[in-house]
């Protein structure tokens, strides 16, 4: 039982962090790219885009 909790807890935390980050990116990109998170995942595809991260 301890082993199951020990393995599942980090996975659950990682999934929660990824979901939170995706939600923040989606909210931030609503004005620039109609809510497409790909603008943040692949900024090189949108070379001179307004919502470039770097």
FENVEN-V212801 format. One record per residue. N is the residue number from 1. SS is DSSP state (H for helix, E for strand, L for the rest). PSI is psi in whole degrees, 0 to 359 (* if undefined). Layout:
N&SS&PSI + N&SS&PSI
//
This chain:
1&L&318 + 2&H&323 + 3&H&321 + 4&H&314 + 5&H&322 + 6&H&328 + 7&H&325 + 8&H&329 + 9&H&311 + 10&H&325 + 11&H&317 + 12&H&319 + 13&H&317 + 14&H&318 + 15&H&319 + 16&H&318 + 17&H&320 + 18&H&321 + 19&H&319 + 20&H&317 + 21&H&319 + 22&H&321 + 23&H&319 + 24&H&318 + 25&H&321 + 26&H&319 + 27&H&324 + 28&H&332 + 29&L&5 + 30&H&320 + 31&H&327 + 32&H&317 + 33&H&28 + 34&L&34 + 35&L&18 + 36&L&113 + 37&L&349 + 38&H&337 + 39&H&331 + 40&H&327 + 41&H&320 + 42&L&73 + 43&H&340 + 44&H&341 + 45&H&340 + 46&H&63 + 47&L&305 + 48&L&30 + 49&L&156 + 50&L&330 + 51&L&40 + 52&L&139 + 53&L&312 + 54&L&*
//
